[in-house]
Amino acid sequence: MYSMTNATAVPVAGPGPAASPAADADERTRDRVLSAVLEHGPVSAAELGDMLGFTPAAVRRHLDHLSRAGVIEVKRVARPGAGAGRPARRYVLSSQGQSSLGNDYLDIAALALQQLQKVAGPDAVRAFAVERFADMVKRYAPEIEKAGPDIRDR
């Protein structure tokens, strides 16, 4: 399980034996992949590769590791006009991943909003919330519509 600390995902379990430089590099790359899934999901391996500067195959290796760890999951999404074939694999944070990362983000967000209110007042907090939710509606409305009427797909 991973926890976000200082914007980097780290294993929650205690320290183990000393890791090799290659293992450290893999862990840092997984942190970047996890952060990108958190920020941009649902997202494909190809999209993640473009964002992070890796091949889709390299990204898939890290996605497989994160999936086995239970922090991300695969959603199969049919693309309109994509034709026959398997639906695209899109990656999102799992419930376990959301739980492990959520507390850190909630703490940071609460502190940031308290500071914004202290510096700029409650109207600034309200304006931020309105703008942020409008951005979320704009971003997710097409995905929700494509998912159809089944609430679990949404």
C-alpha positions in Angstrom: 0.0 0.0 0.0 1.2 3.5 -0.8 0.8 6.8 1.0 1.3 10.2 -0.5 3.8 12.2 1.5 5.3 15.4 0.1 3.6 14.6 -3.2 5.5 11.2 -3.5 3.9 7.8 -3.0 5.8 5.7 -0.6 5.1 2.2 0.7 3.2 2.2 4.0 5.0 -0.9 5.3 8.1 -0.3 7.4 11.6 -0.3 6.0 13.0 -3.5 4.6 16.4 -4.6 3.5 18.5 -2.0 1.7 17.3 -1.6 -1.9 19.4 -1.5 -4.9 19.7 1.6 -7.1 17.6 -0.1 -9.7 14.9 -0.9 -7.2 15.0 2.7 -5.9 14.6 3.9 -9.5 11.7 1.6 -10.1 10.0 2.8 -6.9 10.5 6.5 -8.0 9.0 5.7 -11.4 6.1 3.9 -9.8 5.5 7.0 -7.6 5.4 9.1 -10.8 3.0 6.6 -12.5 0.8 6.5 -9.5 0.7 10.3 -9.2 -0.2 10.5 -12.9 -3.0 8.0 -12.5 -4.3 9.9 -9.5 -4.2 13.2 -11.4 -5.3 12.1 -14.9 -7.2 8.8 -14.4 -9.0 7.1 -16.1 -5.9 7.1 -18.3 -4.3 4.6 -20.7 -0.7 3.2 -20.6 0.0 5.1 -23.8 -1.2 8.4 -22.4 0.8 7.8 -19.2 3.9 7.0 -21.4 3.4 10.3 -23.3 3.1 12.3 -20.1 6.0 10.7 -18.3 8.4 10.1 -21.3 8.3 6.3 -21.2 7.2 3.6 -23.6 3.7 2.1 -23.0 5.4 -1.2 -22.3 7.6 0.3 -19.6 4.5 2.0 -18.0 2.5 -1.2 -18.1 5.2 -3.0 -16.1 4.7 -0.4 -13.3 1.0 -0.4 -13.7 1.0 -4.2 -13.3 3.0 -3.8 -10.1 0.7 -1.1 -8.7 -2.3 -3.3 -9.7 -0.9 -6.3 -7.8 -0.3 -4.0 -4.8 -4.0 -3.1 -5.0 -3.7 0.7 -5.3 -4.9 0.9 -8.9 -7.4 -1.0 -11.0 -8.2 -1.4 -14.7 -11.4 -0.1 -16.2 -12.4 -1.3 -19.7 -13.8 1.6 -21.6 -15.3 1.3 -25.1 -14.4 4.3 -27.2 -17.1 5.7 -29.5 -16.2 5.0 -33.1 -13.3 2.7 -32.1 -14.8 -0.2 -34.0 -14.5 -3.9 -33.2 -12.1 -5.3 -30.7 -11.4 -5.1 -27.0 -12.3 -2.0 -25.0 -9.4 0.2 -24.0 -7.8 -0.4 -20.7 -7.9 2.7 -18.6 -6.3 2.9 -15.2 -7.8 4.5 -12.0 -7.0 4.5 -8.4 -8.7 1.6 -6.6 -10.7 2.1 -3.4 -7.7 0.9 -1.4 -5.5 3.4 -3.2 -8.0 6.2 -2.6 -8.2 5.4 1.0 -4.4 5.2 1.5 -3.8 8.4 -0.4 -6.9 10.3 0.5 -6.0 11.1 4.1 -2.8 12.9 3.2 -4.5 14.9 0.5 -7.4 15.8 2.7 -5.0 17.2 5.4 -3.1 19.2 2.8 -6.3 20.5 1.2 -7.8 21.5 4.5 -4.7 23.4 5.5 -4.5 25.2 2.2 -8.2 26.3 2.4 -7.7 27.5 5.9 -4.7 29.6 4.8 -6.6 30.9 1.8 -9.5 32.0 4.1 -7.0 33.6 6.5 -5.2 35.5 3.8 -8.1 36.3 1.3 -11.3 35.7 3.3 -14.3 33.3 3.0 -15.3 34.7 -0.5 -12.0 33.5 -1.9 -12.6 30.0 -0.6 -16.1 30.0 -2.0 -14.9 31.3 -5.4 -12.2 28.6 -5.5 -14.7 25.9 -4.7 -17.1 27.1 -7.4 -14.4 27.2 -10.0 -12.9 23.8 -9.0 -16.3 22.1 -9.2 -17.0 23.7 -12.6 -13.7 22.3 -13.8 -14.6 18.8 -12.5 -18.0 18.9 -14.2 -16.4 19.9 -17.5 -13.8 17.1 -17.2 -16.0 14.2 -16.0 -19.4 14.9 -17.6 -18.4 13.3 -20.9 -17.1 10.2 -19.1 -20.2 9.9 -17.1 -22.4 10.2 -20.2 -20.4 7.6 -22.0 -20.8 5.2 -19.1 -24.6 5.0 -19.6 -27.3 4.6 -17.0 -25.6 1.9 -14.8 -24.6 3.7 -11.7 -21.6 1.3 -11.1 -20.2 2.1 -14.5 -20.5 5.8 -13.8 
